[in-house]
Amino acid sequence: MNFDPAPFLFLRPAWLFLLPLVPLCAWLVLRQRGQAGIWERYVDPELQPAVLEPAASSRGWGAALWVSVMMTLVLLALAGPSVRQSEQPLWDRNDPLVVVMDLSTDMLRDDVAPSRLELGSAKLRGLLKDWAGDVGMVVYADQPFTISPMTEDPANVEVYLDQLSPDIMPRNGRNLAMALDYASQLAQRDGQVGGTLLVLTGDADTAAADAAAKASARGFTVSVMGLGTAATLNESALQAVASAGGGRYARVDPAGQSDWDHLRPEKSAGSRLAQGLQTVRNGYVRQDNGFWLLPFILLLAPLAFRRRQLALNVPLLGALLAGAMYLNPTAAQAQVAPAPAPRATWWSTMEQSQARLAQAGDDAYAAGRYAEAASAYAGVSGAQARYNQANALAKSGQLKPAIEQYRQALAADPANRDAKINKAIVEAALKAQLNAFDKPKAPQTKQGQSQKDADRLRKQQEALRKQREAEAKARAERAKEKAKQMQKRDDHINPLTGKPYTAKEQQSREDLRKRLAQVKDDPGGLLRAKFYLEYLRRLQAQGDL
């Protein structure tokens, strides 16, 4: 926990706009004290000194002071005064990436195997698997077009890579200058104030270098990967673009990762591309210290029940209750509490309580809150719950507890093949982690230690990536097997009647399959039609159509 250099601020300052109501409420209290009570209206003046207690003006001022202090404390507590901040690991998504890929006919050249286009697409898949920030993609030939707007899920970009081909572009050409300007505007429309423009091409011109300089002035870094060989690339022009954009240039490495290692080195502290590939970073979260005012509020609260003050002070007590419910010191530190043990209640059975916990775990797992998911699964019994909890623990980095849960899942269900695979993967990751710690360590500089920590984190991420791939493969195999079984059944059973197909119906189905087999497979057709319509709209807007 650290003190902030600017030590005091309000997390919810809008509540302070209600402070002018404090003197108004105090005036209402004084006004109420100055009015005759209900008994004074009906008791004769001659009898009042004998049967009624004379009003004291000092009590009116005391009540007004109580109202003023109480309201001020409640409003200050609701405003969220904060004097401290705590360190917390945060997901690093501050530096977006926009991929700018050449789709001119030159991308079909085979100077690098299998072709410039296919090799560039393969390189992008490797980058997107490790990318932790927002990402978008633009392709260009004579004009640029959007493949994917800015998204937090790189898979939304990766799904289009197999559909990329020069024939989806309305017109051939290579206008990198327009593409760079278009890509920076794409990121800015999403609210981004900077990021990295990664260009994959084999040639450029002076106009592209000027556009890279303009993008750099807007806060973007332009890096370039040359797709081709030293003999076929215009490397001087590509280096000029990268230099003008404040980034780096690297020629594609068909057999290795030296290109990415040059474009995203940790030693390049100012590289936005390098920063975006770091999955976690340490940040600071402000703590809400308003709860420290609650004891003083509670000490004054009983005075609200004094005679002649209850009607006016009920709203203040309501505000006190709302403030006590709103302020939560544990929530300010973003900690995940363990899930309560399920139990039967008057309104639900044990099974219903466990089902709610399981659903909460599924929702948290889908949202990426793996620690919260593991806590929810811990309250559910059964082999499947132990397997789900183990997966959540593994993805949150708790490898040893994950292995123990995999063991419990296998003890309850020895035929769970997925649990066996995942357990082996996590054990390998834990072994690699322990070996890294057990090796003798020579004296290192701070930079060397940071490099070792980064390598260790990279190994853990690789192990988790393999685990996810194994899970996806296992799910795909199960789905494939189920589809085969359904297909066998559907080949003979009519789903409308529930009876076997007649000979005539079976012949009709065979004829339909043959006609469908003749339909041309064109995965890029949708993109081609989309780009062509956008191209026509641009021509119409320019008056050329």
Secondary structure, DSSP 8 states (H G I E B T S, - for coil): -B--SS--EESSGGGGGGTTHHHHHHHHHHHHHHS--HHHHHS-TTTHHHHS----HHHHHHHHHHHHHHHHHHHHHHT-EE--EEEEEEE---S-EEEEEE-SGGGG--SSSS-HHHHHHHHHHHHHHH--S-EEEEEESSSEEEEEEEES-THHHHTTGGG--GGGSSS----HHHHHHHHHHHHHHTT---EEEEEEES---HHHHHHHHHHHHTTEEEEEEE-S-TTTS-HHHHHHHHHHTEEEEEE--TTSSHHHHHHS-TT-TT-HHHHHT--EEEEEEE---GGGGHHHHHHHGGGGGSTTTHHHHHHHHHHHHHHHHH--HHHHTT-----------SS--HHHHHHHHHHHHHHHHHTT-HHHHHHHHTT--SHHHHHHHHHHHHHTT-HHHHHHHHHHHHHH-TT-HHHHHHHHHHHHHHHHHHHHHHS------HHHHHHHHHHHHHHHHHHHHHHHHHHHHHHHHHHHHHHHHHHHHHTTB-TTTSSB--HHHHHHHHHHHHHHHTS---TTHHHHHHHHHHHHHHHHHHT--
